[in-house]
Amino acid sequence: MRILITGISGFIGGSLGRYAAAAGHVVMGAGRSREAGKHWPGLYTGLVDPRDLSDLIRDFLPDVLVQAAGPASVSASLEDPLKDFSGSVQTGAEFLDAVRRSGRDPLVILLSSAAVYGNPASFPVAEEVSLQPISPYGFHKVASELLAREYSACFGLKTMICRFFSVFGPAQRRLLVWELYQQLAGPEKTAWLAGTGNETRDFLYIEDLAVALLGLIENSPEATRECLIVNVASGTETSVLTLAETLRELVAPEKQISCRGNLRKNDPLRWWADISRLQTLVPSWQPRPLRDALKLCVANWRHADSLSLQHGS
């Protein structure tokens, strides 16, 4: 299969591309950083102008296009909502129109987020519920999804929207899991959680996400011309405190975990995905237990720390 991925400089785009290339697919990565191509296992083109993407599509002839470019931070969207809009909605519109202008007919996958749900009224949350975003990031994901539906309905593009929940992995050097690891691996006696610890998330390891996404690609029905929407998550609700305690067992069992008790109105209190649609489309898929996934991250980060110390000495 020939797969074109935009945003391969990012965590999800890069991780997905490396996994797909290792699985034997022909992968073309497009990104803004010229440096990313040095560590990319497949074909690479840097700094592609969205207006030129249609030429790249005609040259590479992908079976699948994955739009993984764009911002990925709720807090950054609150600080600069216009920048988030440009990077998310405007970039998504240029991507979809490039596909239209290319004259080709690949499967187009838009990576979205559970942020479109806001604070759901019931759980697990299914794809059909009313969308109630509570951050600029979430609103812009809703707008991007609407664009995908537009290009499917008006121009016949085969589109699929994948709503990711809380994805983590070794290459993600930011957000909750990484920040907790740094605290636990550091000299401090206490690791702090910003909230109450009772907030819940649906955590999914990046490699399990890649397997699920490739399974969706291989099993996508013709109904994708009507814009198929799929939750991609573990289907398990885990409190932030439970995550922290599990990570502590792996890194520093002697340390304490404390909660500052701060609640941010733009962060959801609970996330828990209904993944029945994903399981129907990819029945063989099964995410690994959270502890096993965290163990892989810790081993990878410790190895990287060890190499860094050796290099420094």
C-alpha positions as CSV (number, residue, x, y, z in Angstrom):
1,M,0.0,0.0,0.0
2,R,1.2,3.5,-0.8
3,I,0.6,6.0,2.1
4,L,1.2,9.7,2.1
5,I,1.4,11.3,5.6
6,T,1.5,15.0,6.2
7,G,2.9,16.2,9.5
8,I,5.5,13.5,9.9
9,S,7.6,15.8,12.1
10,G,4.9,15.4,14.8
11,F,4.5,12.6,17.3
12,I,1.5,10.8,15.8
13,G,2.4,11.4,12.1
14,G,6.0,10.3,12.6
15,S,5.2,7.3,14.7
16,L,2.5,6.1,12.4
17,G,4.8,6.5,9.4
18,R,7.6,4.6,11.0
19,Y,5.3,1.8,11.9
20,A,3.7,1.6,8.5
21,A,7.1,1.6,6.8
22,A,8.3,-1.2,9.1
23,A,5.1,-3.2,8.2
24,G,6.2,-3.1,4.5
25,H,4.1,-0.2,3.2
26,V,5.5,2.4,0.8
27,V,5.4,5.6,2.9
28,M,5.9,9.2,1.8
29,G,6.2,11.7,4.6
30,A,5.6,15.4,4.2
31,G,6.7,17.9,6.9
32,R,7.9,21.4,7.6
33,S,11.2,20.4,9.0
34,R,14.1,19.5,6.7
35,E,15.8,17.7,9.6
36,A,12.9,15.2,9.9
37,G,13.9,13.5,6.7
38,K,17.3,12.4,8.2
39,H,15.5,10.0,10.5
40,W,12.6,9.0,8.3
41,P,12.6,5.4,7.1
42,G,10.6,6.1,3.9
43,L,10.4,8.7,1.2
44,Y,10.4,12.3,2.4
45,T,9.6,15.7,1.1
46,G,10.1,18.8,3.3
47,L,8.3,22.1,3.5
48,V,5.5,21.2,1.1
49,D,3.2,24.2,0.3
50,P,-0.4,23.0,0.6
51,R,-1.0,24.5,-2.8
52,D,1.6,22.2,-4.2
53,L,0.3,19.1,-2.5
54,S,-1.9,18.2,-5.4
55,D,1.2,17.8,-7.6
56,L,2.8,15.5,-5.0
57,I,-0.4,13.4,-4.9
58,R,-0.3,13.0,-8.7
59,D,3.4,12.1,-8.6
60,F,3.3,9.7,-5.7
61,L,-0.2,8.2,-6.4
62,P,-1.0,7.2,-2.8
63,D,-3.7,4.8,-1.9
64,V,-4.2,6.6,1.4
65,L,-3.6,10.1,2.6
66,V,-3.3,10.8,6.3
67,Q,-3.6,14.4,7.4
68,A,-1.6,14.5,10.6
69,A,-0.4,18.0,10.4
70,G,-1.6,20.7,12.7
71,P,-1.5,21.9,16.4
72,A,-2.1,19.5,19.2
73,S,-2.4,21.6,22.4
74,V,-5.5,22.8,24.2
75,S,-3.5,25.3,26.3
76,A,-1.8,26.7,23.2
77,S,-5.2,27.2,21.5
78,L,-6.3,29.2,24.5
79,E,-3.2,31.4,24.3
80,D,-3.5,32.0,20.5
81,P,-6.9,30.7,19.1
82,L,-6.3,32.3,15.7
83,K,-3.0,30.5,15.3
84,D,-4.7,27.2,16.2
85,F,-7.5,28.0,13.7
86,S,-4.9,28.6,11.0
87,G,-3.0,25.4,11.8
88,S,-6.0,23.2,12.1
89,V,-9.0,24.4,10.0
90,Q,-7.1,26.4,7.3
91,T,-4.5,23.7,6.9
92,G,-7.2,21.0,6.8
93,A,-9.1,22.9,4.1
94,E,-6.0,23.3,1.9
95,F,-5.2,19.6,2.3
96,L,-8.7,18.5,1.3
97,D,-8.8,20.9,-1.7
98,A,-5.4,19.7,-2.8
99,V,-6.9,16.2,-2.9
100,R,-9.8,17.5,-5.0
101,R,-7.6,19.3,-7.4
102,S,-5.3,16.3,-7.8
103,G,-8.0,14.3,-9.7
104,R,-7.0,11.2,-7.7
105,D,-9.3,9.1,-5.5
106,P,-7.3,8.0,-2.4
107,L,-8.8,7.2,1.0
108,V,-8.4,10.4,3.0
109,I,-8.0,10.1,6.8
110,L,-8.4,13.2,9.0
111,L,-7.0,12.8,12.5
112,S,-9.4,14.4,15.0
113,S,-9.7,14.4,18.8
114,A,-12.0,13.5,21.6
115,A,-11.9,17.2,22.4
116,V,-14.9,17.5,20.1
117,Y,-17.0,15.8,22.8
118,G,-16.2,18.3,25.6
119,N,-17.8,16.9,28.8
120,P,-20.1,14.2,27.5
121,A,-23.4,13.5,29.3
122,S,-23.0,9.8,29.3
123,F,-20.3,7.1,29.0
124,P,-18.8,5.4,27.2
125,V,-19.1,8.2,24.6
126,A,-20.1,7.0,21.1
127,E,-19.5,8.7,17.8
128,E,-23.2,9.8,17.3
129,V,-23.5,12.0,20.4
130,S,-23.9,15.7,20.2
131,L,-20.6,17.5,20.0
132,Q,-20.0,20.1,22.8
133,P,-16.3,21.3,22.6
134,I,-15.1,23.4,25.5
135,S,-11.8,24.8,24.1
136,P,-10.7,26.5,20.8
137,Y,-8.8,23.3,20.0
138,G,-12.0,21.3,20.3
139,F,-14.1,23.8,18.3
140,H,-11.5,23.8,15.5
141,K,-11.5,20.0,15.4
142,V,-15.3,20.1,14.9
143,A,-14.8,22.7,12.1
144,S,-12.2,20.4,10.4
145,E,-14.5,17.4,10.6
146,L,-17.3,19.5,9.0
147,L,-14.9,20.3,6.1
148,A,-14.2,16.6,5.6
149,R,-17.9,15.9,5.5
150,E,-18.3,18.8,3.0
151,Y,-15.6,17.4,0.6
152,S,-17.1,14.0,0.9
153,A,-20.7,15.1,0.2
154,C,-19.9,17.8,-2.4
155,F,-16.9,16.3,-4.2
156,G,-17.1,12.6,-3.6
157,L,-13.9,12.3,-1.6
158,K,-13.5,9.0,0.4
159,T,-13.0,10.3,3.9
160,M,-12.6,8.8,7.4
161,I,-12.4,10.8,10.6
162,C,-10.5,9.1,13.4
163,R,-11.1,10.6,16.9
164,F,-8.2,10.0,19.1
165,F,-8.4,10.1,22.9
166,S,-5.3,10.2,25.1
167,V,-2.4,8.8,23.0
168,F,1.1,8.4,24.4
169,G,4.4,6.8,23.5
170,P,8.2,7.0,23.7
171,A,8.5,9.7,21.0
172,Q,6.1,12.0,22.9
173,R,8.3,14.3,25.0
174,R,5.4,16.4,26.3
175,L,2.0,16.1,28.1
176,L,1.0,14.0,31.1
177,V,2.9,10.7,30.9
178,W,6.2,12.3,29.9
179,E,5.9,15.0,32.5
180,L,5.1,12.5,35.2
181,Y,8.1,10.3,34.2
182,Q,10.4,13.3,34.4
183,Q,9.2,14.1,37.9
184,L,9.5,10.5,39.0
185,A,13.0,10.1,37.5
186,G,14.2,13.4,38.9
187,P,15.6,14.2,42.3
188,E,12.3,15.5,43.8
189,K,10.7,13.3,46.5
190,T,7.1,14.1,45.4
191,A,5.5,14.0,41.9
192,W,2.7,16.5,41.5
193,L,-0.5,16.3,39.6
194,A,-2.1,19.6,38.6
195,G,-5.7,18.4,39.1
196,T,-7.5,16.3,41.7
197,G,-6.3,13.0,40.3
198,N,-9.9,11.9,39.9
199,E,-10.0,13.1,36.3
200,T,-10.2,10.2,33.9
201,R,-8.8,9.5,30.4
202,D,-8.9,6.8,27.8
203,F,-5.2,6.1,27.3
204,L,-3.9,4.3,24.2
205,Y,-0.3,3.4,23.3
206,I,0.9,4.8,20.0
207,E,1.8,1.4,18.4
208,D,-1.7,0.1,19.2
209,L,-3.1,3.2,17.6
210,A,-1.0,2.6,14.5
211,V,-2.2,-1.0,14.3
212,A,-5.8,0.1,14.6
213,L,-5.4,2.8,12.0
214,L,-3.8,0.4,9.5
215,G,-6.6,-2.0,10.2
216,L,-9.2,0.6,9.5
217,I,-7.4,1.5,6.2
218,E,-7.3,-2.2,5.1
219,N,-11.0,-2.8,6.1
220,S,-12.5,0.6,5.2
221,P,-16.0,0.1,3.6
222,E,-17.1,1.9,0.5
223,A,-19.4,3.9,2.9
224,T,-16.3,6.1,3.6
225,R,-17.7,8.2,0.8
226,E,-20.2,9.3,3.3
227,C,-17.4,10.2,5.8
228,L,-17.0,7.4,8.3
229,I,-16.3,8.6,11.9
230,V,-14.5,6.2,14.3
231,N,-13.3,6.5,17.9
232,V,-9.8,5.2,18.2
233,A,-9.1,4.5,21.9
234,S,-8.6,1.6,24.4
235,G,-12.2,1.6,25.5
236,T,-11.0,1.7,29.2
237,E,-11.5,4.6,31.6
238,T,-8.5,5.2,33.9
239,S,-8.1,7.9,36.5
240,V,-5.1,10.2,36.3
241,L,-4.1,9.1,39.8
242,T,-4.2,5.5,38.8
243,L,-1.9,6.2,35.8
244,A,0.5,8.1,38.1
245,E,0.6,5.3,40.6
246,T,1.2,2.7,37.9
247,L,4.1,4.8,36.5
248,R,5.5,5.3,40.0
249,E,5.7,1.5,40.5
250,L,7.8,1.3,37.3
251,V,10.1,4.3,38.0
252,A,10.3,5.2,41.7
253,P,8.2,3.2,44.1
254,E,9.5,5.2,47.1
255,K,8.2,8.5,45.9
256,Q,5.0,10.3,46.9
257,I,2.2,11.5,44.6
258,S,0.3,14.6,45.5
259,C,-2.5,16.6,43.8
260,R,-2.7,20.4,43.6
261,G,-6.4,20.2,43.0
262,N,-6.6,22.7,40.2
263,L,-9.4,22.3,37.7
264,R,-9.3,24.0,34.3
265,K,-12.7,24.7,32.7
266,N,-11.3,23.8,29.3
267,D,-10.2,20.3,30.3
268,P,-12.9,17.6,30.4
269,L,-13.5,15.8,33.7
270,R,-13.9,12.3,32.1
271,W,-13.0,10.6,28.9
272,W,-14.1,7.0,28.0
273,A,-14.7,5.9,24.5
274,D,-17.2,3.5,23.0
275,I,-15.0,1.6,20.6
276,S,-17.6,-0.9,19.3
277,R,-17.4,0.6,15.8
278,L,-13.6,0.2,15.8
279,Q,-14.0,-3.4,17.0
280,T,-16.5,-4.2,14.3
281,L,-14.3,-2.8,11.6
282,V,-11.1,-4.4,13.0
283,P,-12.2,-7.4,15.0
284,S,-8.7,-8.8,15.5
285,W,-7.5,-5.5,17.1
286,Q,-6.7,-5.5,20.9
287,P,-4.9,-2.8,22.8
288,R,-2.2,-3.9,25.3
289,P,-2.7,-3.3,29.1
290,L,-1.8,0.2,30.3
291,R,1.0,-1.1,32.5
292,D,2.7,-2.9,29.7
293,A,2.5,0.2,27.5
294,L,4.0,2.4,30.3
295,K,6.7,-0.2,30.8
296,L,7.8,0.1,27.2
297,C,7.9,3.9,27.5
298,V,10.0,3.8,30.6
299,A,12.5,1.4,29.1
300,N,12.8,3.6,26.0
301,W,13.3,6.8,28.0
302,R,15.8,5.2,30.3
303,H,17.8,3.9,27.4
304,A,17.7,7.4,25.8
305,D,18.9,8.9,29.2
306,S,21.7,6.3,29.4
307,L,22.9,7.1,25.9
308,S,22.7,10.8,26.6
309,L,24.9,10.4,29.7
310,Q,27.4,8.3,27.8
311,H,27.6,10.9,25.1
312,G,28.0,13.7,27.6
313,S,30.9,11.8,29.3
